[in-house]
Amino acid sequence: MLELTTTALAQFLYTARWPALREEQHTFFSIAGIGHKELPLSNVYAFFFDSEEVHGLGSLFLQALLDTVGAKSAQHVAEWPSLEGPVRVAREYGVDDQQRLDLLVHDGPAATTVEGATYAVLIENKVNHWLANDLDNYLRSVRGTGRKLGIVLGVRREHPVAPWVFVSHAELAQAVQKRLGPQLSRMHARYLPVLLHFLDHLIGMSEQRDNFALAFNFAYRHRQQLAQAQRVLDELTGQALGQAVVTAFGAAYEQQVCFDDRVDIRLVKPAPLRYIVFYSHMLDLGKPPGFTITLYAASADKSLANKWRSYLEAQTWAQQIGASRRPWFMFDALLVGIEYAFTGSSLTDFMDEVREALLRDWQPHEATWAGLATPPLV
């Protein structure tokens, strides 16, 4: 593979038609870690399909599902029985051969009693697994003379044999959204956030697959350029950036230890406190670049570290420059610090900004703590 020149790579980065990837929007389901588990999603579906539940949406979910199926094949829902009566839902409905159906939506006399129903919608819910279910057995097991419709509800497109129809989670969610407006005044306000998070999550599952397809197609059109870009990124190591920080601090300081996201720097002359410079956001190209300089009581126990922090926070200079405990650094030995946004565009700029911050905000006040064995009482 030919190596690209720096100029050619830069031109590609600026001019390529990059795919417009959708950003993930966190929902309750993704935050709780249940977003790709079929059982929790089926439970939520059961709640909203049940017209007698307290959400107040009535039969909206079933109506939306029939809308979606009708758009694919009108004959499957032609002359569908009335939805004026209760819509009931059975979860993990037992069928023949000791198998279970994810959801059975019907208008029978009770949730698990389908006899006498004018319709029955069988739903097999799929998220991470491919379809490998005995759909014929499901249909045979749901007995009665009413209208029957089989739905494979999934993320990946499936091709079930008629009378089963594939509907994606996103298609159903979007159909619900179209019908939702007139029903909002009837909906119980407590469950509106749950519904909105649920719909966003269902749509988001499909968008993640869309993102992958867009990224895959783009990557394979531009393998050479992206391979070169990856080699550039591989050079951005935290150890190398830590060495640059130590150099920026100057001859009066030396490295204690360096990690991927921070470097620990001490004064050459003996002193009770050290500096830690955090720079993980400099290497994470998806976040605003910046660094944080924080004082560190390396050998202090928790009680002494708290005294150091109280002493430093009471200093006028610390208040003037805005030095305070950074909320994301919870280690007891970390005292007060300042977060700095990086405004340059090169490693030299970065070193200059680190050096400027040290000289302006920290070095002039080292004398107030560098000569103390322990902090004075405050």
N, C-alpha and C positions, 0 to 999 in steps of 0.2 A: 504494500500500500504506500503510495506516495505521501510524503510529509507536506503539509500545507505551510506556506510561509505565514508569519504573524499577520501580515497585511491581508492575505487572502482569508485567513480565519476570521479576522476582525470584520472584513467586508461581509462574509457569510452571516455572522452573528447579527449584524445590523440590517441586512437586506433580505434574509430568508423569510419566507411566509410561514411563520411559526403557527402551530395549531392552537386554536383558542380553547385551552383546557378549562373546564369548569372547576371552580374552587369548591372544596368540600365544605358544606354547611353542617356544623354539628347539631344533632338533635338529641333528645333524651335517649333515644334508642342506641345511638352510637356512643354517647357518653357512658351509658350504663353497660356497654359491651354486649348487648343482646341483639344488635341490629341484624346479624346474619345467622341467627338461630331460628329455626322454623317454628318451634313450639311457642315462644313468646309472640311471634308475629301472628300465628294462628289464633292465639288467645285474644289478641286485639281485634283481629278480623271478626271473631265470633261475637265480641262485644258490639261492634258497630253494625254487623249484619242483623242482629237480633232487634226487631222493631219495637219490642216491649222493654228494652233496656232504658236506663234513665238518661241516655244522651239526648233524646228528643228528636233524633233524625228520622224516626220511622223506618220506612223501607228504602231510604235513599241509596244505601250501598247496593242492594239488590237491583234497584232500578238502574244504577250506574253500570253494574256488571252486564245487565241485559242490553244497555245502550252499546257497550263495547262489543259484545258478541254480535249484535245486530249490524254493526258497521262492518264486521268481517264477513258475516253470512246471515242475511236476513231470515232465511228459512229456519234457522235454529230457534228463533224467538218469535216467529210468526204466530199470531193469535195466541199469545201467551196468556195463561189464566190471570185473573184479576189479582192485584197486590193489595187490595183494600183490607184484607184480614191480617192477622198477626203473621209476621215472618219469624220463624223459629230456627234455632241453630243447635246442632249437636256436634260436639268436639270429639275427635277420636272415635267416630262411630264404628261399632263393631260390625264387620261383614263376614261372609263365609271364609272358611279356611284360616280362621283365627287372624285375619288381616284387619287393618283399621284405616278408615278414611279420615283425612284431616278435618274436613268440614262438610256437614250436610245441612243445606239451607232449604227449608220447606215450609208448608203451611198446615202441617198435621196438627193433631190435638195436643201434642206435648213435644218437648225438644227431642226426646229419643223415640217418639212414636210417630212413624211416617204413614201408617195405614190411614187411608181416608184423605191424604193430601192431594190437592189438585196439581201440584208440581213438586219436584225435588231437584235441587241443583247440587251436584256432587263436585266438591272442590279438592283437588290435590295440590297442596302448597309446596313449592320448590324454591329453595334459595341457593344452597351450595351444591346440591346433589342433582345428578342427572335423573331423568325419568326412567324408572325400572320397575314400575308398579303394574299389577294385574288389573288394568282398568276395566276389562270385560267382567272380571269377578265383582268389582265394585258395582257395576250397573245391574248385574244379575241379582246381587244381594239386596239392593234397595227395591223391595217388592211393592207392587201396587199398580193401579191403572192410571195414575196421574202422569203428567208430562215430566220427562226426565231430561236433564242437560248435564253433561260432564265438562268440567273446566280444569285444565292444567294451568295453575297460576304460578308463574315463574319469572326468573331473571333471564336465563338463557332461553333462546327460542327453541321450542320443542315442536314436533310434528305428530301429535297423537292421531290415531285413527278415529274417524267419525263414529259415533256422534260426539266425540270429545273435541273441544276447541281450546287452543292455546291463547291465553291472555297474559300479558306481562303485568307485573305489579305496577309499573309506571302508567300503563294504559288505564288500569282501573282507577288509580289515584287521580289521574287527570280527568276522567269521567266524573268522579265524585266532585272534584273542584268545579266542574261546569254546572252541576246541579246544586251546589252548596248555597249560593246566594239567597234564593228565596226561603231556604230553611233556617238561616241563621237566627231569625227572630224566635224560632221555636226551640232552638238548641239550648241545652243546659250549659250555661257559661263555664261551669267547672270543667267540662270536657272539651271545650273548644281548643285549648292549647294542646291537649293530648292528640286530638284529631289532626291539627295542623302539623305537629311534629311527625305524626305517623305518615301523613301524605308526603311530607318533605323527604322522609327517609325512604319511602317506597320509590319515589322518583329518583332520589340520589343513588340508589342501588344500580339503576340502569345507567345513570350518568357516569358512574365509575367505570363501567364497561365501555362506554363511549370514549372516555378519556384514554383508556388503554388502546382502543382501536386507533384513535387519532395519533397517539404517541408512537405506536408501532409503525403505522404507515409513514409518518414523517421520518422516523429513525432509519427505516430501510431505504428511503429515498436519498438520505444524506449520511450514510454510514461513515464515509471518509472524514467528513467535516466534524461529525460528532465524536468520532474516535480521537481525533486530534484535540478537540475541546476537553474530552475526558482526561487525556494525558496532561493537559494544562491544569485541570482541577486536582489531579493526583499529586501535583507538586505543592499544593497548598496545605502543608502540614502544620499542625499546632506547634510542634517542636521548633520548626524553622521560624515561625512568627514569634515564639517566645525568645529566641536568640536575638531577633531584631529589637524586641522591647528592652532586653538587657543592654544592648548596644546603645539604644536611645537614652537610657538612664545615665550612662557615662561611667567614668573611671571610679567615682566614689561609691559605686554599688557593684554587687556581684550576684550571680544566680545562686539560689539555694536549691531549687528543684523546678523542673518544667514539666507540665502536663499538656495534653492536647488542647485544653481550653483555657489554660492560665499558666502564669509563671510566678514563682515566689522569689522575691528579690530582697536582699538584706544590704544594709550599709557595711562597707568594708570595716569601719571602726565599730567596736561593740556597741549594741543598742538593744533595748528590750523589745522593740516592735520592728516588724518587717512590712514590706509592701507586697500585695498580691495584685497583679494586673490580669483581669479576665478579658478574653477577647474572642469567645466562641462565636459571637455574632459577626465577627469579621470574616469567618470562614463559612458561615451559613449564608449562602447567596440568596436564600428566600426571606431573610430578615434584614431590617435596617442595620447598616454597619455601625459598630461602636465598640467602646471598651470601657472598663471600670477600674479605677485605682482605689484600693481599699487597704487600710492599715490592719495589721494582723499581729495578735499577741500569741506567738507560736507556742511558747513554753508555759503560758499561764493556765491555771485551772479555771473552772467556770466562774468562781467567785471573784478571782483577780481580774479575769477578762471583763466582767461586768463593771468592776471599778474603773478599769481603763476606759471603757466605753463612756461611763458617766463623766469621767474627767474630761475626755476629749469633746463630748457634746456640750460641755459647759464653757469651752473655750470660745472667746469672741471670734477668733479667726475661723474656727470650724463653722460657726453659724454664718459668718459672712460669705464663705465660699460654698455653703450648702452641703457640707460634709455630714452625712448621717448614715445610719445603718441601712444598707440596701435590703429591701423587703424579700428578695429571693435568695439571699445568702444567710441561712439560718445557723451556720456553724458558730458556736459560742465564741471561738477565738477571733472571728472576724468582727472588727470594731466599726469604724465609720469609713465611708467611701463616697465617691462621686462617679456618676455615669456620664460619659462623654460620647457625643455623636461624632462619627468620622465624616469629615467633609471633603477629603481629598480623593485622589484617584490612583495613587501609586504607593508602593512600599515606602519610598522616601517621604511622601506626604504623611503616611501613618507614623513613621518614626519621629518626624518633626512635631506632629500633634501630641504624641506621647511625651516627648521631651518638653514641649511648651506647657503642658498640663502640670508636669512635675515641677518645673521651675516657677510657675506662676502660683499654683495652689498648695503645694506640699513642702517643697524644699525650704522656703522662707520660714516655716514653722517647725522644722525638725528639732530646733534647739529646745522647744518646750517639752519634748518628751524623750529625745534621744539620750539625754544625760540622766534620766530618772531610772532607778532600779524598780520602783513601784509607783503607781500614781498617788499623788497627794489626796487626802480626804477631801471630798466635795460635798 
